[in-house]
Amino acid sequence: MRIPEGEKDPLISERVFRTPKAIGPVLVCGLPGSGYVGKLAADHLVSSFKLKKVAEYTSETFPPQVNVKEDGTVDQPRGEVYFAPTTKGKSLFVFTADAQPTTSEGEYALADAVVNFAKKCGVKRVYTLAAYITGSFSNSPKVYGAGTSKGMIESLADKGTTLMKDGGISGMNGLLIGVAALRGLEGACLLGETSGYVVDAGASKAVLEMLSKVVGIPIDTSKLEEKAEETKKVISQLQAMAEQAREAAPQQGRESRPGYIG
């Protein structure tokens, strides 16, 4: 059952530190998933713009584990919303989390809580950052997109996003923009092309560069470029290992074939 707007969901505990009334705010969401595309991008935004935490969420539907910190202490998984003004007339909210909820009820509850908080802060557009899994490696990842309105779709296409024509966007990345639409906001998902086999900083960089064009906020991705180069090295190693395995397979087959079958 969907919780009416403004009412608390028992699955989610929300702690609000501040409710900024921002000028021209957008909400960008990136959570752990395939290739960590969205999570890397969201963390990069928080770090680059020195965003401050304004709300956090805990839930019994997060994975049953604790996170070990650098000092050896542990903490339960949580979701967090960060905020800061960026350029003149624009402000940025970023939502990220240690994990996605493990149940559909938890996903709906968390998405609803985050969108409602963003709406109170004056947000009218929600963007989620995710992975578009192809199963193959790309040195120049494409960015795919989908939106909740014709206007959002046109905005994505005008900036060079490859529009999705079918399929689905699962988990929080799809749900957040779906709930945004239910709450009277616009939403779009930007998906970076990735193999799905490795943590893909290159796809995260591509998604952030597209986001920068779409929302009109300059984003420095130089630190992600360093991580992207590391990703390329890992991919090259994996490709070399795969090629060696293919070359060795026929020879191994001949050597292992028995000389007599009874």
HUUR-V599535 format. One record per backbone hydrogen bond with DSSP energy under -0.5 kcal/mol. NH is the residue of the N-H (numbers start at 1). CO is the residue of the C=O. E is the energy in kcal/mol with one decimal. If there is no record, write none. Layout:
nh	co	e
NH	CO	E
NH	CO	E
//
This chain:
nh	co	e
7	4	-2.0
12	9	-1.7
13	58	-2.8
14	12	-0.6
15	56	-2.6
17	15	-0.6
17	54	-2.5
18	54	-1.7
20	18	-0.6
22	20	-1.0
22	121	-1.3
24	22	-0.5
26	91	-1.4
27	125	-2.2
28	26	-0.5
28	93	-2.8
29	127	-3.0
30	95	-2.2
31	129	-0.5
36	33	-2.1
37	34	-1.3
39	31	-0.8
40	36	-2.5
41	37	-1.6
42	38	-2.6
43	39	-2.6
44	40	-2.0
45	41	-1.9
46	42	-2.3
47	43	-2.2
48	44	-3.0
49	45	-2.3
50	47	-0.6
51	46	-1.8
52	83	-2.4
54	81	-3.0
55	81	-1.5
56	15	-2.1
57	79	-3.0
58	13	-2.0
60	11	-0.7
62	59	-1.3
65	63	-2.0
67	75	-3.6
69	67	-0.5
69	73	-3.3
72	69	-2.2
75	67	-1.9
77	65	-0.7
79	57	-2.7
80	96	-3.1
81	55	-2.9
82	94	-2.9
83	52	-2.2
84	92	-1.5
86	87	-0.6
86	90	-2.3
90	87	-2.3
91	24	-1.4
92	84	-2.5
93	26	-2.7
94	82	-2.2
95	28	-2.5
96	80	-2.3
98	78	-2.0
102	61	-3.6
107	103	-2.0
108	104	-2.4
109	105	-2.3
110	106	-2.5
111	107	-2.6
112	108	-2.4
113	109	-2.1
114	110	-2.4
115	111	-2.5
116	112	-2.5
117	113	-2.0
118	114	-2.5
119	115	-2.5
120	116	-1.9
121	117	-1.2
122	119	-1.6
123	118	-2.3
124	25	-0.9
126	186	-2.5
127	27	-3.2
128	188	-2.3
129	29	-2.6
130	190	-2.6
132	192	-2.9
133	131	-0.7
134	194	-2.6
135	194	-0.7
144	142	-0.5
144	191	-3.1
145	162	-1.9
146	189	-1.5
148	187	-2.5
153	149	-2.1
154	150	-2.6
155	151	-2.0
156	152	-2.2
157	153	-2.6
158	154	-2.4
159	155	-0.9
159	156	-0.6
160	157	-1.6
161	156	-2.2
162	143	-2.7
163	161	-0.7
164	145	-2.7
170	168	-0.6
173	170	-0.5
174	170	-0.6
174	171	-0.7
175	171	-2.3
176	172	-2.7
177	173	-0.5
178	174	-1.7
179	175	-3.0
180	176	-1.9
181	177	-1.9
182	178	-1.6
183	179	-1.7
184	181	-1.5
185	180	-3.1
186	124	-2.5
188	126	-2.1
189	146	-2.8
190	128	-2.8
191	144	-3.1
191	189	-0.5
192	130	-2.7
192	190	-0.5
193	142	-2.8
194	132	-2.3
200	35	-2.2
200	198	-0.6
201	199	-0.9
204	200	-1.5
205	201	-2.5
206	202	-2.1
207	203	-2.2
208	204	-2.2
209	205	-2.2
210	206	-1.8
211	207	-2.6
212	208	-2.4
213	209	-1.4
214	210	-2.3
215	211	-2.8
216	212	-1.4
217	212	-0.7
218	216	-0.5
221	219	-0.7
225	221	-1.7
226	222	-1.2
227	223	-1.3
228	224	-2.6
229	225	-1.9
230	226	-1.4
231	227	-2.1
232	228	-2.2
233	229	-1.7
234	230	-2.0
235	231	-2.6
236	232	-2.5
237	233	-2.1
238	234	-2.4
239	235	-2.7
240	236	-2.3
241	237	-2.3
242	238	-2.3
243	239	-2.2
244	240	-2.3
245	241	-2.1
246	242	-2.1
247	243	-2.3
248	244	-2.1
249	245	-1.6
250	246	-0.7
251	247	-0.6
252	248	-2.8
253	249	-2.2
254	250	-1.9
255	251	-2.2
256	252	-2.0
257	253	-0.6
262	260	-0.5
//
